Amino acid sequence: MIARDRMSKLASNLVLLAIGVLFVLPLLWVLFASINRTAGLRVEFPTHPTLNNFKAVLNTDTTYRPVLNGLVLCGGSALLTMVCAVLAAYPLSRFKTRFNRPFLLTVLFCTGLPITAVMVPVYGLFVQLNLVDTIGGTIMFMATSSLPFAIWLTKTFMDGVPISLEEAAWVDGAGNMRALRAIVLPLMWPGIAVVLIFTFIGMWGNFFVPFMLLLSPERLPASVSIFTFFSQYGEPNYGQLAAYSIIYTMPVLLLYLLLSKKLGGAFALGGAIKG
Amino acid sequence: MTTTVAPSAAAPAPKRSGRPRGAKLVKMLPLTPAIGLMLVFLAGPILYCVYAAFTNMALTGTGAANVQFVGLENFRKAFGSNAFTNAIWMTLVFTLISAIIGQNTLGLGLALLMRRSTKVVRNFVGTAVIGAWVLPEVVAAYLLSAFFNDNGTLNVMLHAVGLPGQDWLYAAPIIAVSLANIWRGTAFSMLVYSAALSEVPKEIEESAEMDGAAGFRRLVFVTLPMISRAIMTNLMLITLQTLSVFGLIYAMTRGGPGTKSQTLPLYMYEQAFSFSQIGYGTAIALVMLAIGAVFSLIYLRGLNSEAA
């Protein structure tokens, strides 16, 4: 019995390792190519590692401005999403009315809508409202598109904070919004952080929305400018592209590491979306 | 609505009804920013979609100056067009291979294997899979374009074991983008299933083992039924996510060569923006929304019946 257990454990490890290597291979290319003077498309260990690729892309037009734009755009949208989601989740989690269930089902339904499909009418709406190529308009749309999922998650986390704590505060005369701020929020910071960071990560990688709604090169976030970087010059400089990819990915990786260190990471998310 | 916010009055029994209607409405007030945003930027565009799909709206030509109702013309044109039927097929193949078979099965397999593996291996594989997931869409697309290229890593590996290689993005683009989506999206399923499996009580599986249900049989008859709710949720979420994938395919193949990897979102984009046919584009968007809505409804129904 014990021998069989050990065998099955060994087999599991080997299969897992094989899959893990398959997942790592494409990642290796970007790491090696970024420090390779003559990077091509295959994974090859650079014989003369160099930082020239990074030096070449670290300038205002290629890196600093797109990354800053991305931070403004995704940071602003994630904050807006979070504020609206927390406000919306509070009554949904605390007060039972006939309105709750239909609303939550609608929200759940909206999480499933392919946002790609509404981009054509959204573009039309933006033309009508004169919002095309504005950071504010794009922030509002990006925030809205991630709202349903954020409301759903935030409500799930908020349900975990016992209502008895607020009942005491209500007796003491605290208003709903004060109870939310002083009692509920401090107790659900981990949940808030999970929703906020995942909203941000989702937006940071989003290509289609800013690609459609923003036009001026000086407003484009990194997710779109990396695309133009690639397609503008014909045969691209793979080393520089790889270096830029790494820089662009950094904020997301840092946030993710922060999340998994402090909060048990995405496993908390996995738990919350089980339904 | 003149009632002031009076939470202390409602405090002893916030769940009981029978309060004045105004107080109830005030309590729901925090919902307004979210509802406002969703009405303007989500419900609005969807309604507009329904309207525009029945017109000849365009960015140039007659449809630009003079928008007219054309009834079902756009849909007739779509379902009569080879490119549209091709896009539907491509979308179905892409969703089936990459989400329903690929991400779902691989994610479940990884979660199951991880329970029986050593910590070092588990951490290494988990990090690699999640690393692929958090990468921005376009970066992932470049990495995999390089991987599948004629001179790319995949062919180097194939040559090493004596197999012939080819330019995968040219020869089998829909397979290549599907594999790319599996690479990028499996982490989500893995996380959902890890969380679900961690809640399956160990005793139940052990007693099943005692009763002689080992290995595969135990998996099918004991473990899987216990996480059926998670399977459902996960299947639907990844199906819907995959239906609307745009950036990954656009950056890898632009739907080509020809239309060999042109899924519905790419076809819609091409019609609406490259060819300026807004009316026709929104009709396609409406078809996509309908497909998404059907999946959502099946999912909600399934969840409701299981919860009951």
Interface residues (C-beta under 8 A of the other chain):
Chain A: S8 K9 S12 N13 V15 L16 L17 I19 G20 F23 V24 L25 P26 L27 L28 W29 V30 A33 G40 L41 R42 V43 V83 C84 A85 L87 A88 Y90 P91 L92 R94 F95 K96 T97 F99 F103 L105 L108 F109 C110 T111 G112 L113 P114 I115 T116 A117 V118 M119 V120 P121 V122 G124 L125 M140 F141 A143 T144 S145 L147 P148 I151 I163 E167 W170 V171 G173 A174 G175 N176 M177 A179 I201 W204 G205 N206 F207 F208 F211 A222 S223 I226 F227 F230 Y238 L241 S245 Y248 T249 V252 L253 Y256 A266 F267 L269 G270 G271 I273 K274 G275
Chain B: V5 P7 S8 A10 A11 P12 P14 K15 S17 K24 K27 M28 L29 P30 L31 P33 A34 I35 L37 M38 V40 F41 L42 G44 P45 I46 Y48 C49 A52 L106 L110 L113 M114 R116 S117 T118 V121 R122 F124 V125 A128 V129 I130 G131 A132 V134 L135 P136 E137 V138 V139 Y142 L143 L144 A146 F147 N149 D150 N151 G152 T153 N155 V156 M157 W183 A187 L191 V192 Y193 S194 A195 A196 R229 A230 M232 T233 M236 L237 L240 L243 S244 V245 F246 G247 Y250 A251 P265 M268 Y269 A272 F273 I278 G281 T282 A285 L286 M288 L289 I291 G292 A293 F295 S296 L297 Y299 L300 L303
